[in-house]
Structure formats: structure tokens, C-alpha cells
Amino acid sequence: MKKVLIITYYWPPSGGAGVQRWLKFSKYLPEFGVQPVVLTVDAVQASYAQTDSSLVKEVPESIEVHRTDTFELYNLYKKLSGKKEIPYGGFANEGKETGMQKLAKAIRGNFFIPDPRKGWNRYAYRKAVELIRENGIETVITTSPPHSTQLIGLKLKKKLGVRWIADMRDPWTDIYYYKELYHTALARRIDRLLELKVLRNADQIVTVSEDMKRIFNDKLSGSESESKFMVIPNGYDEEDFAQHVDAEKEKYVITYTGTISEAYDIDGFLEALVALPSDLQNRLLLRFVGKVPATITAKVERKCPSLQTELVGYVDHRKSVNYLLKSSMQLLVIPKVENNKGIITGKFFEYLASGNPVLAIGPANGDLDQLIRETGCGKLFEYDDVAAMLQFLTLSMSGEQIAASKEKAQAYSRRELTRLLVEKLIR
């Protein structure tokens, strides 16, 4: 088999959506004649925002996984600040901004460019060179965030001349919380130059949505960007949904999984819930699976005092899928931020695989809106479109059947996406 080197910071036992993409690609690559060699960080030393030990069992024994030392600045931040968790999503998990947090953001934005996980790079680069030479590897894939990982690929390209594919799961200097990191003009300039070097030197750039492709493509001139970009979205693993789980019958359960913060505007959705007829409200259960800030729970209690809610907290991936399969409807919210038309959260594809209707809230005519229309799995609403959300909820709770096209959904299975990856990029 042809070997490729995959360099990724996030790998089991790391949890969250970021780890799923290349864990699943690696799982199916051998079916298409490609043997992945994975280079990642030592799990004991890593600074993961979330962990999920259950994912370790999903790594096939045939895959070579190599781990290296690292110097983790976020772990140092935890010690100095007394926090139990490392910050993520632009410190979105830390609640109201304090003076200490403001200082931490400024330090992070100006002294740790492009991000605090760059302390892994020198260890990863040294090991990557060794693996490339020992295995005769010609193709290297770097995936980010953290975007510092792309600098490993940049150096390998310049020093060894390997073919380099840069997988960009999120924007870099256009990420929605970028302005909250108090960059100086000099820091912004350095960060943008690093981003541009990656975009110019990578042989191929993969993004997860068309609008994200546009954001990166606009940074290059026409001659530079020709045939360089390709969209391969996230997806779902059919094997994760092969289990049989009975849906809850006494309640109509609307489930939200994953990260949520004040940037995720659910005010209009809550108003729609309050406007439901009392008989439907009494049947309703709103369930959050994942970490929910106190500001969000307080908002739900204030706006919907009689609504039955359930806060499950963070669970491993398998349990998260179980909650989806037990639900009646899935709730998806795109953060109300700049450049959000290209945001397609990884959870959408698992929502799609669940077979339950999806009520999505976000920008009209964005990439997610197009996907929902294409697959027929539900409907996307603007943040303040209370009347339309109310109508959708009423019809769904009254028995109207909304189901995705199985044929359309199949195109987003991890196996099919891996086939596309190999056919278009690796061979």
C-alpha cells in the first residue's frame, strides 16, 4: 500500500468534533489502498479541551500511531489561573471576562502566534522527518486547528520537498473569535503572513465548506489558487449508527449536542417554544448534551420557566450518538458571527444520520442551508424567525414526517468521503 503521513494534534483520547475527521479517514483509507501513518502528540502531555477514551477503541490496530513530546503553554495557563479546564473557542468556556482573562487573551494573541500549541512543532517535525525517510513517504497531510500544525507541513515541504496537503477545518485569521484576542497590528501582520505562506506553499488545500474555501481562496491571486482548493466536508460513520436504540415515547425530545455559548443565538427558538400550545409544551423536553455555560441555562430558565429541560453534560461519542437516536428532533445553531455562512458543524452529519428532523438556526443561503435543502432533513431558520420556527415545531410535533433522502445522505458517509479523498488527492 502507498503510505501517507497524517500529522494531527487531535487524536484519541482527545474528544470533540475535531478528532473525528482524521480518525474516520484513517479507518477507511486502507480499503482504498492507502496506509496511514499517524503522527500526534503524547496524550499525557497534551492540552485537550475534551477527552473521550472510548475513541481509543476505534483506532484500527493496523494503523501506525507515533506520539512525541510537547511543551504545552495551556497547561501552564491552567496552573497559573487555577482553572480546571483549558480555554477553547476563544475562551468561550470561561464565562464573563475578568481582568485575568483579558490579560491571558492578550498574551495568547500577541506572544503565541499562531496559537499556544506551537510548542509541539519542533518535536513533531523531528519525528516526521524520521518517519518520512524510514517509510519512503511522499505525501504528508497536516490538519488544523491548531493552525500551528500547518507550519510543520510548511517546513517539511521546504526541507524535504514532499507533496503537502493542508486540511483546514476552521478559518485561521478569520475565525469568529479572532478579534477578541487583542492582537496588536504587528501580531496580526505576523499571523496573516504565516497563513499566507501556508496557503501559497501547500500543494493542495482542503476545506470543509464552500464558503470557507472562498475565505482562504480570496487571500491568493488567481494564478496561485487555480486548482489548489478542494472541499471535502465532514460526515458520519454508518457503523456508529448501526446500533438499535428505542426512541423515547412519553416525551417529544429536542436534543442539542456539543458546544454552545452566547454567540449561539437561541432567543428566537425559545420564544417559539413558549408560543407552542400548552398540550405540545407539556410533551416537550429540551435536552443539552455537552458543556453548557451558566449564562445559557439561566436564559432558558428565564424565558421558558415551565419548559422541561435536561442538562446531560459531556459524554463520550457513543453515548452522544445514543442520545441522538433516542430523540425526536435535533437542534443545530450556527454562531451569530462574521463569516458564518461557511460554518457546517460536524454534528450536522450525525444529526443527518440519526434520521430525525433537524431544526437549524443560522444564516439563510449559507452552506448549511444548502445542505439541509439538498438532503431534505429539516429546515434552517434565521435567528429571529419565530413564526416560521413555531410552525415547523407544531407540524413536527403533530406528526408530520420529515426525513432525509437516504441516497443524498449516503454521499456524506465517512467511507464515501474517504473514497473521494483518495481518488482526488492521494492517488
N, C-alpha and C positions, 0 to 999 in steps of 0.2 A: 504493500500500500504506500501511496505518497504520504509523507509526513508533513504536517504543518505545526508551527509553534503558535500557541494561543497564550498571550500574556494578559492576565486579568487579575486585578486586585481582589475582586469579589468572587469567592468560590466557597463551597461548603466547608466548614459550618456557618459561613456567613448566611444571613437570611435576607428577606426582602426581595423586591422585584428584580433588582439589578443582577442578582446571581443566576436567575432562571435562564436568561437568554443563552449564555455560552455553555451552561451545564447541559441544556437540551440540545444545542447544536452538537456538542461533543458526544452526546449519547447516540445521535443518529449518523454522524459523519462516517463511521466505518461501513455502514450499509451502502455508501456511495463511493467506496474505495479510498477513503481518506482517513489516516490515523492521526488523531490529535495528540500533541504533546503539550501539556498544560503547565505553565509557569505561574505561580501565585505566591502570596505572602504566607509566612508562618502564622498559623491560626492563633497560636498562643500570644504572639507579639502584636497581632493586627488590632486595629481600632475599628471594629464593626459597629454600625448603628444598631443592627439587629443580628441575632444568631438563630439558626434553625438546624439543630443537629440531625433532624430526620432526613435532611437533604444529603447527608454523607452517604446514606444507603443507596442514593440514586446514581452515584458515580460508578460507572462500569469498571470492573476490575481490570479490564484490558487497557484502560487509559493510563498513560504515564502522567503522574502529577508530581511536580517538583516544587518545593517550598524553600523560601530564603528568609534570612534575617531582614529586619527593617528597623528604622528609627521613627517612632510614632509620636508626632507632636500633639495629636489629640489626646493621647493617653497622659501626656504631661499636663494638658489643659484640665483634664478630669481631676488630677491630684491637686493642682493649684486652686481650682474653683470649688472643689468639694462636690462636684456634680456626680451623680451615679451613671449618667449616660453621656456619650459624646454628642455634640451638636450635629444636626443634619437638616437639610432643606433650608439652608441659610439661617440656622439657629431657630427654626420654626418650632422645635420641640421644647424650647426653654421658656415659653410664655412671654410675659411682659418684659420689655427691655430694661435692664438695670445698667448702672454705670459700669460695673464689671463686665457685663455682656457687651456693651458698646465698645469698651477698650479691647475686648477679645476679638470682636469683629474687625476692628481697625488693624490689629496686629495680624490677623489672618489675611485680610485683604491686601496688606502692603508689604509684609515680610515673607509670606509663604505663597509665592506665585509659581504655578497656577493654583496650588492647593496644598494643605498640610501633609498630604500623604506622599509627597515627593521624596520623603526620607527613605522610601523603599527603592527608589530608582537605581542607585549605584549597586545595590545588592542584586537586583533583578537583571540589570544589564550584564553584569559579570557572568551570571548563571546562563543567561540567554546566549551569550557568545559561545560558552562551553557546549550547550545543547545543540546549537546550530552546526558547530563543527563536528561533533560526535555523530550526529544523525544525518548529516548531509542535507539539512533543511534549507529550502529555497524560498519558502513563503512564511511570513510572520504576520499574525493578526494581533493588533492591540485594541482593547475595548475600554471605553471610558464613559462616564466618570469612574474614578478620578481622572481628570484630563492630564495629570502629570504622567500617567501611564503612556500617553501618546509620545512623550518625549523619549521614552525608551525605544519605541519604534523608529523615531526620527534619527537617533544616534546609531541604531543598528543599520538603517538604510545607508547612512553616510559612511560608516566604517566598514561594513561588510557587503554592501550592495545587494542585500536581499530584496525580494519583492515584498512590499509592505502594504497591508490592508488596514486602514484605520476605521474602526467601528465606533461611531459617535451616537450614544444612546440619548444624550441630552445636549442642549446648546452649551457653549463654552462662555464667552463674554456676553452672551445674550440670555443667559439663564434668568429666570424671573426674579431671583433674589440678589442678583449681582450688585445692584445699586445700594443694597443695604450693608455692604461690606466696607464702606467708607474708603474706597481706593483714592489715592492721590492721582493727579494727572500722569505722573511718572509711572506709577504702578499699573494704571490702565494701559498705558502705552506698551510697557513690557509684556503684559498679558496678551494683548492683541497681536504683538509681534510673534510671540510663541505660537499662538493659534494659527496665524498666517503661515508660519514655517511648516507646521504640520499639514495644513491644507495644501500647500504648494508641493511638498515633497512626497506625500503618500502616493503610491501608485493607484490606489483605489480608496474611495471614502464611502462607507456605508452608513446610512441614517435609518431611522425607524419610521419616518413620515415624510410626505412630500413637502410640507411647509418647513420642516427642519432642514431638508435638503436645500430649499430656497435660501434659508438664512445663511447657511455655510457657502452655498454657491455664489451668493451676491458679494462675498468678500474677495472673489477671484475675478480676473478678467476672462473674457470669453474663450481665448485660446488656452488658458490654463485649465479651465473647468470642463472642457469638452470631453465627454465620455468618462469623466473621473468619478461621478457620483452615481450611487445606486441605492434604491430604497428596498430594504428587507425588514418588514415590520416584526414586532413581537408576535407571539402566537400562544397556542395551548397544546399541551401534550395529551393526546387521546387516552393514554394509559392512566393518567391522573383521574380521568372521569369514567373509567370502566367500572368502578365500584357502584353497588346499588345502595342508595340511601333513600328512605321514605321521606317525602315532604311532610312538613308539619300541617296538620289538618285543622286544628282548632283556631289557629290564627293565620292571618294574611301577613306574611313576614317580608319586610323590605330590608335587604341587607346591604350594608356598605362595608367593604373591606379595605384595609391599608391606611395610608397616611391621610390625615385631614388637619387643616389649620384654618386660621381666619381668612387666608387667601382663597379658600374654597367657600364660595358664597352659596349658602343653603337657605337664606332668608325666604326667598320666594317659594321654595319647596315646602318649608314649614308652614307658610301661610296657606298653601294648597291643602296640606294635611288638616289644618284647623277648619277649613271650609268644607271638608267632607261631611256627608250626612252622618248623624250620630250612630246609626247602625253599622256603617262602614268603619267609623273611628273605633268603635268598640272591638272590632275584629282585628284591628291593626297592631302590629308590633314592629317597631323600628330598631334594627339591630346593627351595632357597630362592632366590627371585628378588626382590632388593631388599636394602636395608641390614639386616644382622643384627648386633646387638651381640655383643661377645666373650663376655658372660655367657651368652647363649643357645647359642652354638656350644660353649662349654665344658660346658654342661649336656647337650647332645645327645651329646657325646663321652663324658661320664662315665656317663650312663645307658644308652647304646647303643653301646658301644665297637666292636662288629663291624658296625654299620649303615653302609651306603654312603651318604654324603651329598654334596651338591654345592652350593656357595655361588656363585651366578652374579653377585651384586652388582646394582646398579641398572642397568636397561636402559631404552631408550625404550619407548613404549607398544606400538608394532607388534611389537617383539621379545618383549615380555611376553605379548602375545596368542599369538604363535608357540609360546612355552613351554607355554601352556595347551593348545593344540591338540595338542601332542606328548605330553601327559601321559596317564596312566591314571586318575588321581583328583586332585581338588583339595582342599586342606586350608584350612579357614577357622576362625579363632579370634577370638572376641569378648573384649576385655579383661575381666578379672575385677575389675570396679569397680562402684561405686554407680551406679544408674540405667542399667544396661547392657541392659535389656530392649528399649530402643528403638534400639539400635545395629544398623544394617544397613549394613555396609561396601559401598562402591561396587563392590569387586571381586566381590561375590557375583553380581551380574548378568552379569558377564563369565564367571564360573565357570558360571553357568546357560547362557549362550550356547555354551560350549565343547562341551556335550553329554556331558561326563564326570561321573561321580558326585561329589557333594560330601559330604565328611565335615566337619561343622561342630561346633565346641565352644563352648558358651555356656550362657546361662540358658534353662531349659525354659519354654515358654509365652510367650516373648517374640516380638517382631515377626519376627525372622529364623526362628525355629522355625515360625511360622505360614506364612511364605513357602515354606519348604522343603517343608512338608506340602502346601501348595496346588499347587506345581509338580511335586512328586514327583521332585525332582532328587537326593535323597540323604537324609541323616538328621542331626539335631542331637543331641548328647550333652552331658550335664552334665560338668563338668571332671574329676570323679573316677570316671566310669562306665567303668572299664577293661574289664570283662567285655563290655559291650554294644559298645564300640568294637572289641574283639578279634573278636567275632562278625561285625560288619559288614565289617571288613577281610578276614577269612578267606573269607567268602562272595563278596565282590567280587573278590578275587584268584583265587578258584577258578572264576570265570566267570559269576557271577550278574549278569544285566543290570539296571542301574539307569539309567533315562533319564527326563529331564524331559518333561512333556507339551508338545509344540510349541505347541499352542493357548494353554496357560496362559503359557508363556514369552513368546509374542508380545506379550502385554499390556505387557511391560517393555522393548520396543524403544524406542529414542530417538525414532523417528518417531511412534509411538503416544502416547508421553508428551508430546510436543510438541503433538500434536492436542488432548490433554486440557488442557494449559496454555492454549492459545488459546481453546478452547470455554468453559472455566470461568472464566478470569481476564482475558483480554486483550480479547475482544470484548464 
